[in-house]
């Protein structure tokens, strides 16, 4: 009875913390519609959103509606989904590998996606085909890592990470080769800009395409998050509870790979989110993945949406997202490393 009361109090605390984290995200979601070179008043934003929610015709101009729902809305949604996807994948991988320094691209998905996008750019493919190629090659890279790692006897998580490093280096070399042979006055600039990360050209169609795999993969991770708690304590404890370790490892890797490949395919390579945000969430809600994964999703969505707002408003020329996340993420991670060692123990 006493233990049940404790569990109920912990659950109530997790819900209250999650609600408190959602409120700033909702506020930033609304503020993001106001930011941009075309000024829009808060009243117009409220009127436009209300007209879509309650199905009535507004008196707003077609230009304003186009800016809100064809330019800013897909960008806002994409930033939130990508940030949430990278964060929940990072938190899951850190639990799987029992290592706080693991990020979603550790098995080569980002390098593979980068090469896939570069290859599509070399063949002058459309934006959708570039996204599709990045997604497919991201999956190919992780598949190679997984099957090569499983070919060794007595395969461990460490072996899988080492194979991931090798595959990541291989696709990084192929990406360098693609840049070397690219047209320096057109294709090379496009490849470099894609690699640095941006949501400038995202469309509603692209957001719709990535939303399904991200939602499915994230939902599965949330459903099995208590099992991630078990395997993070060690394989022996998981086996005593009757958990199929190999099957669970495969499910987590597949979900995180699909999520990360979908995110990278639409915005390019954006680092540090999947590494730093789970640590911030861990400081707020603790190491329990039942609360850690939802908190990582909310904080990741908030962080990348904030970064994207800064990227498109700080200067007259848009700053690539990968640059800003590295400038902010690296020093902040070092700060966390020095001040919060006990949280990661």
C-alpha positions in Angstrom: 0.0 0.0 0.0 2.8 2.4 0.9 4.7 1.6 -2.2 1.6 2.2 -4.3 1.2 5.6 -2.8 4.8 6.4 -3.6 4.3 5.3 -7.2 1.1 7.4 -7.5 3.0 10.5 -6.1 5.8 9.9 -8.6 3.3 9.6 -11.5 1.6 12.8 -10.4 4.9 14.6 -10.2 5.8 13.4 -13.7 2.5 14.6 -15.1 2.8 18.0 -13.5 6.4 18.5 -14.7 5.3 17.5 -18.3 2.5 20.0 -18.2 4.9 22.7 -17.0 7.2 22.0 -19.8 4.4 22.1 -22.4 3.3 25.6 -21.5 6.5 27.4 -22.7 6.4 25.3 -25.9 2.9 26.4 -26.7 3.9 30.0 -26.0 6.9 29.7 -28.3 4.8 28.1 -31.0 2.5 31.1 -31.1 5.4 33.6 -30.9 7.1 31.9 -33.9 4.3 33.0 -36.2 5.1 36.6 -35.4 8.7 36.4 -36.3 10.0 37.1 -39.8 10.6 39.8 -42.3 6.9 40.2 -43.0 5.3 41.8 -39.9 2.2 40.1 -38.6 0.2 41.2 -35.6 -0.8 38.8 -32.8 -4.5 39.6 -33.5 -4.0 38.4 -37.1 -2.3 35.2 -36.1 -5.1 34.4 -33.6 -7.7 35.2 -36.2 -6.0 33.0 -38.8 -5.5 30.0 -36.5 -9.1 30.3 -35.2 -10.4 30.3 -38.8 -8.6 27.0 -39.4 -9.7 25.4 -36.2 -13.3 26.4 -36.2 -13.8 26.4 -40.0 -14.9 30.0 -40.7 -13.8 32.5 -43.3 -11.5 35.2 -42.1 -11.0 38.7 -43.5 -7.2 38.3 -43.7 -5.5 38.8 -47.0 -4.4 35.8 -49.2 -0.8 37.0 -48.8 -0.9 36.8 -45.0 -2.6 33.4 -45.1 0.0 32.1 -47.5 2.9 33.4 -45.2 1.3 31.8 -42.1 0.2 28.5 -43.5 2.5 27.8 -46.4 5.8 29.2 -45.1 5.8 29.6 -41.3 3.6 26.8 -40.2 5.4 24.0 -42.0 8.7 25.4 -40.7 7.5 25.6 -37.2 6.1 22.1 -37.2 9.2 20.7 -38.9 11.4 22.3 -36.2 9.3 20.9 -33.4 9.2 17.4 -34.9 12.9 17.3 -35.8 13.9 18.5 -32.3 11.6 16.1 -30.6 12.8 13.2 -32.8 16.5 13.8 -32.3 16.0 14.2 -28.6 14.0 11.1 -28.0 16.3 9.0 -30.2 19.3 10.4 -28.2 17.7 9.6 -24.8 16.8 6.1 -26.0 20.3 5.4 -27.4 21.9 6.6 -24.2 19.8 4.2 -22.2 20.4 1.3 -24.7 24.2 1.8 -24.7 24.4 2.8 -21.0 26.5 5.7 -22.1 25.7 9.4 -21.7 28.0 10.4 -24.6 26.0 8.5 -27.2 24.0 10.5 -29.8 21.4 9.4 -32.5 24.0 9.5 -35.3 26.4 7.1 -33.5 25.5 4.2 -35.8 26.1 6.2 -39.0 22.6 7.3 -39.9 23.6 11.0 -40.3 26.6 10.3 -42.5 24.6 7.9 -44.6 21.8 10.4 -45.0 24.3 13.1 -45.9 25.8 11.0 -48.7 22.3 10.1 -49.9 21.3 13.7 -50.2 24.6 14.6 -51.9 24.2 11.8 -54.4 20.7 13.0 -55.2 21.9 16.6 -55.6 24.6 15.4 -58.0 21.9 14.0 -60.2 19.9 17.2 -60.0 17.0 15.5 -58.2 13.9 17.3 -56.8 13.6 18.3 -53.2 11.4 15.3 -52.5 13.9 12.9 -54.1 16.7 14.4 -52.1 14.7 13.8 -48.9 13.9 10.3 -50.0 17.5 9.5 -50.9 18.8 10.8 -47.6 16.2 8.7 -45.7 17.1 5.5 -47.6 20.8 5.9 -47.3 20.5 6.6 -43.6 18.7 3.3 -43.2 21.3 1.6 -45.3 24.1 2.9 -43.1 22.6 1.6 -39.9 21.6 -1.7 -41.5 25.3 -2.2 -42.5 26.3 -1.4 -38.9 23.8 -3.7 -37.4 24.4 -6.7 -39.6 28.2 -6.4 -39.6 28.1 -6.0 -35.8 26.0 -9.1 -35.5 28.4 -11.2 -37.6 30.9 -11.2 -34.7 30.7 -13.9 -32.1 29.7 -12.7 -28.7 28.5 -9.4 -30.1 28.2 -6.7 -27.5 26.9 -3.1 -27.6 30.5 -1.9 -27.7 31.1 -3.9 -30.9 28.0 -2.3 -32.4 29.3 1.2 -31.6 32.7 0.4 -33.1 31.1 -0.8 -36.3 29.0 2.3 -36.3 32.1 4.5 -36.1 33.6 2.5 -39.1 30.5 2.9 -41.2 30.2 6.5 -40.3 33.7 7.1 -41.5 33.0 5.2 -44.7 30.0 7.3 -45.6 31.8 10.5 -44.5 34.5 9.6 -47.0 31.9 9.0 -49.7 30.3 12.3 -48.9 33.7 14.0 -49.3 34.0 12.3 -52.7 30.6 13.6 -53.7 31.6 17.1 -52.8 34.9 16.7 -54.7 33.2 15.8 -58.0 30.3 18.3 -57.6 30.0 21.4 -59.7 31.7 24.1 -57.5 29.3 26.8 -58.7 26.1 25.1 -58.0 25.9 21.5 -56.7 28.8 22.0 -54.2 27.1 25.0 -52.6 23.8 23.1 -52.3 25.5 20.1 -50.7 27.4 22.2 -48.2 24.3 24.2 -47.3 22.2 21.0 -46.8 24.9 19.4 -44.6 24.9 22.5 -42.3 21.2 22.1 -41.7 18.3 24.3 -42.6 14.5 24.4 -42.6 14.3 27.3 -45.0 12.7 25.4 -47.9 10.5 23.0 -46.0 7.0 22.5 -47.3 3.7 21.1 -45.9 4.2 18.1 -48.1 7.6 17.3 -46.7 6.3 17.7 -43.1 3.5 15.3 -43.9 5.9 12.7 -45.3 8.2 12.7 -42.2 5.5 13.0 -39.7 4.3 9.4 -40.0 7.6 7.5 -39.4 8.5 9.9 -36.6 5.2 9.5 -34.9 5.2 5.7 -35.2 8.8 5.4 -34.0 8.3 7.8 -31.1 5.1 6.0 -30.0 6.8 2.6 -29.9 9.7 4.1 -27.9 7.2 5.6 -25.4 5.4 2.3 -25.1 8.5 0.4 -24.2 10.3 3.1 -22.2 10.0 1.0 -19.0 12.0 -1.7 -20.7 14.7 0.8 -21.5 14.9 1.4 -17.8 15.6 -2.3 -17.3 18.3 -2.7 -20.0 20.0 0.5 -18.8 20.6 -1.3 -15.5 22.3 -4.3 -17.3 21.5 -7.3 -19.4 21.5 -9.7 -16.5 18.7 -7.8 -14.8 16.7 -7.7 -18.0 17.1 -11.4 -18.6 15.9 -12.3 -15.1 12.7 -10.4 -15.9 12.2 -12.5 -19.0 13.0 -9.7 -21.5 14.3 -10.8 -24.9 17.5 -8.6 -25.1 18.3 -9.1 -28.8 14.7 -8.4 -29.8 14.5 -5.3 -27.6 17.8 -4.0 -28.9 16.6 -4.4 -32.5 13.3 -2.6 -31.8 15.1 0.4 -30.2 17.7 0.6 -32.9 15.1 0.4 -35.7 12.8 3.0 -34.1 15.7 5.5 -33.4 17.1 5.0 -36.9 13.8 5.6 -38.6 13.2 8.7 -36.5 16.7 10.1 -37.0 16.8 9.4 -40.7 13.4 11.0 -41.2 14.5 14.1 -39.2 17.9 14.4 -41.1 16.2 13.9 -44.5 14.2 17.1 -44.1 16.7 19.5 -42.5 20.2 18.1 -43.0 22.7 17.2 -40.3 22.0 19.0 -37.0 24.3 18.0 -34.2 24.2 18.2 -30.4 20.4 18.1 -29.9 20.3 14.4 -29.4 23.3 14.6 -27.1 22.6 17.6 -24.9 18.8 17.7 -24.6 18.4 14.3 -22.9 20.9 15.5 -20.3 18.9 18.6 -19.6 15.7 16.5 -19.3 17.6 14.1 -17.0 18.4 17.0 -14.7 14.7 18.1 -14.6 12.9 14.8 -14.3 15.6 12.3 -13.3 16.9 9.2 -15.1 13.6 7.2 -15.2 12.8 6.8 -18.9 9.1 6.8 -18.2 9.5 10.6 -17.6 12.7 11.2 -19.4 11.5 10.4 -22.9 8.4 12.7 -22.8 10.5 15.4 -21.2 13.1 15.0 -24.0 10.5 15.2 -26.7 9.1 18.5 -25.3 12.5 20.1 -24.6 13.9 19.0 -28.0 10.9 20.6 -29.8 11.3 23.8 -27.8 15.1 24.0 -28.3 15.1 23.5 -32.1 12.1 25.8 -32.6 13.9 28.5 -30.5 17.2 28.0 -32.5 15.3 28.1 -35.8 13.7 31.4 -34.8 17.1 32.8 -34.0 18.5 31.5 -37.3 15.9 33.3 -39.4 15.7 36.6 -37.5 19.2 37.3 -36.0 20.8 38.5 -39.3 19.7 39.4 -42.8 21.1 36.2 -44.1 19.8 33.0 -42.5 22.3 31.1 -40.3 22.5 27.3 -40.8 21.0 25.4 -37.9 24.0 23.1 -37.4 26.2 26.1 -36.7 23.9 27.5 -34.0 23.3 24.2 -32.3 27.1 23.6 -32.2 27.8 27.1 -30.9 25.2 26.7 -28.1 25.4 23.0 -27.5 29.1 22.4 -27.1 29.7 25.0 -24.4 26.5 24.1 -22.6 27.5 20.4 -22.7 30.9 21.3 -21.1 29.0 23.2 -18.4 26.8 20.2 -17.7 29.8 18.0 -17.7 31.5 20.1 -15.0 28.5 20.9 -12.8 26.2 17.9 -13.0 28.3 14.7 -12.9 26.1 13.2 -10.3 23.1 13.3 -12.6 24.9 11.0 -15.1 26.2 8.5 -12.7 
